[in-house]
Amino acid sequence: MFEERVPADYSEMDLFKAKRFDKKVKGNFMPAIVSTVKQITEDYGLDGVCVDVGCGTAVFTIELCRHSRLKIYALEKENAICEVARMNIEKERFTDKIIPVLGDAHELPFENEFANFIISRGSYHCWGDKVRVFKEIYRVLKKGGIGFVGGGFGRYVTEEESNRMKSLRDHSLKEGAKAYSSPDKLREVIHKAGIPNFRIIYDKAGLWVEIKK
Ligand SMILES: C[S@@+](CC[C@H](N)C(=O)[O-])C[C@H]1O[C@@H](n2cnc3c(N)ncnc32)[C@H](O)[C@@H]1O
């Protein structure tokens, strides 16, 4: 039986920063979140158990929950960010459908074949050992399950929305993160993780890998 994990402790400053991050996402990146959720619900017709890896303050998770029948485990490694995620989930009254989980993508706190769908948006570039995280994602996916990992704005943003968000994002993205935004690098990582059935998507929607187990 899975036990809910919530943050143990964090400083007032961490909480302040997490709330500021949350405000930025809600103020600047909602079109990308709405667009990506519309895309994945259309493409995968989602049902069952989902893990959102690196969920941030769960703004994306909540939008996904609103448009699917998924039960979602929202995993985040930063205490204060996870706490703001918990607050958002409570405020939106999704506590029965979204479970906040404090944990690290490198060691997912779920049993083998736990999830029908694993999503991770905008977190990949932070992972220190990307091969290990993809192995974890593959382990936790059920047979017949789908993983969708990457970053971008989804195919339904307008050009104007896309340009505005790009300028805001590129401003804050570290050089190291940009270097990982290549389909070849992503393909290499997936190969090293030993995942046999996958497809790289590199188009208007962003850079993603779709994994089928
Ligand atoms: C840019 S945010 C994206 C948030 C959300 N997925 C979205 O689409 O808006 C990336 C998040 O991934 C989290 N993260 C980074 N590395 C992680 C790891 N190893 N395990 C869990 N979460 C991680 C960060 O703390 C951050 O909150």
The ligand as a MOL file (V3000), in Angstrom:
LIG
                    3D

  0  0  0     0  0            999 V3000
M  V30 BEGIN CTAB
M  V30 COUNTS 27 29 0 0 0
M  V30 BEGIN ATOM
M  V30 1 C 10.5500 23.5210 -14.5800 0
M  V30 2 S 9.7870 22.6590 -13.2880 0 CHG=1
M  V30 3 C 8.4540 21.9000 -14.1670 0
M  V30 4 C 7.2370 21.7200 -13.3200 0
M  V30 5 C 6.0340 21.0580 -14.0040 0
M  V30 6 N 6.3530 19.7080 -14.4420 0
M  V30 7 C 5.4910 21.8630 -15.1530 0
M  V30 8 O 5.3520 21.3350 -16.2350 0
M  V30 9 O 5.1440 23.0460 -14.9510 0 CHG=-1
M  V30 10 C 10.8900 21.2920 -12.9750 0
M  V30 11 C 10.6740 20.6340 -11.6190 0
M  V30 12 O 11.3700 19.3930 -11.5630 0
M  V30 13 C 11.8560 19.2280 -10.2340 0
M  V30 14 N 12.9520 18.2470 -10.2250 0
M  V30 15 C 14.2080 18.4210 -10.7110 0
M  V30 16 N 14.9500 17.3150 -10.5210 0
M  V30 17 C 14.1600 16.4110 -9.8840 0
M  V30 18 C 14.3720 15.0890 -9.3910 0
M  V30 19 N 15.5490 14.4900 -9.5160 0
M  V30 20 N 13.3410 14.4650 -8.7940 0
M  V30 21 C 12.1420 15.0760 -8.6530 0
M  V30 22 N 11.8900 16.3270 -9.0780 0
M  V30 23 C 12.8770 17.0000 -9.6870 0
M  V30 24 C 12.3180 20.6240 -9.8580 0
M  V30 25 O 12.4830 20.7780 -8.4650 0
M  V30 26 C 11.1890 21.4820 -10.4530 0
M  V30 27 O 10.1740 21.7090 -9.5300 0
M  V30 END ATOM
M  V30 BEGIN BOND
M  V30 1 1 1 2
M  V30 2 1 2 3
M  V30 3 1 2 10
M  V30 4 1 3 4
M  V30 5 1 4 5
M  V30 6 1 5 6
M  V30 7 1 5 7
M  V30 8 2 7 8
M  V30 9 1 7 9
M  V30 10 1 10 11
M  V30 11 1 11 12
M  V30 12 1 11 26
M  V30 13 1 12 13
M  V30 14 1 13 14
M  V30 15 1 13 24
M  V30 16 1 14 15
M  V30 17 1 14 23
M  V30 18 2 15 16
M  V30 19 1 16 17
M  V30 20 1 17 18
M  V30 21 2 17 23
M  V30 22 1 18 19
M  V30 23 2 18 20
M  V30 24 1 20 21
M  V30 25 2 21 22
M  V30 26 1 22 23
M  V30 27 1 24 25
M  V30 28 1 24 26
M  V30 29 1 26 27
M  V30 END BOND
M  V30 END CTAB
M  END
